């Protein structure tokens, strides 16, 4: 799970948007992309959803106790929703049934608790590939005991038929032993563990034996392998999660199966995230032998408790220095785009001083509103770099009305401004 970290905004705003914004944008003289000049991109979808909640309260001598139940899932009856949405309500019948059962029966034989109870159920489309989609099912709450509970599950399906997929549908032959061995190598490398390191002693596992998780998500970048609580680690430890890139397992992929797209190193890649009352969709696709296209969609939705007034979405390209690599760019009228080529003056928040940029940086600034949904889009075309893989650092931050700034914290790389960034690779 991602955690929020706040910063005071006075220096952020003054320095980040100060000297180089106007100069950086002026360096480019580009034409907007034509509507018909669009490549195939893996889609992202809007707020077609069902949201319900119910509340039950009981009077005690000293207080009023309440139980709140809520559920959120994609709406399969919206006319402009993607075709596979129609499968989802039946695929989460068990989740919807759990919501229906949530009620006064939870308290049978119980004394009226001192602390309110709740249960929140969600089902979201968390990943999409040319042939598949993945639902993330989450159940969290508190219904008594020493602590609350949280569980999640990935469910993978074929977009055309809605059929559920397992490991055996993705790979050819007797794959299990080889897949497990490769996954263990990738996991150990991601955690900095030696090949012979004891998993129970150095990684907190219950046993010194690596096993594939039952839980995985099919993404455009690889298989996201995720363990649930108690599966390989105790409750007090955060369950492991790591990405198994397709570049490591191409020899196992069934060329006639749902992962056939991943046999091409140049396939389009996407990443989706949801944080700070916003959904982020970022995609990179090859247009022709010389051109990459990057698309970002930011969808904001309101929060009754937190009001935002400004957001920043920043991209850094370690393999690119000059703005001449940007062949075209397009952003909507409700946002401002700043271009910082290598050599531009930027503020490094870790060193607390100005630096000269080492590589190209692009930042989209948006002004938040109180609308029910606000959507902002950014589109870039770049000269295809010679170095593979092509790497993009990205970060997202939102400023609250009280001046503090929320940003993602548990990310992969520290960028040239000393702030944490997530990572997207293309062309592996």
PyMOL commands that set and color helices and strands:
alter all, ss='L'
color gray80, all
select helices_A, chain A and resi 10-16+20-26+85-91+93-101+104-107+167-169+176-191+199-202+246-248+250-252+260-263+323-325
alter helices_A, ss='H'
color red, helices_A
select strands_A, chain A and resi 4-8+49-59+64-74+117-128+132-142+149-158+164-165+215-218+222-226+241-245+269-275+278-288+291-301+308-317+326-331+335-340+345-348+353-356+360-367+373-383+390-400+404-408+413-414+420-426
alter strands_A, ss='S'
color yellow, strands_A
deselect
rebuild
show_as cartoon
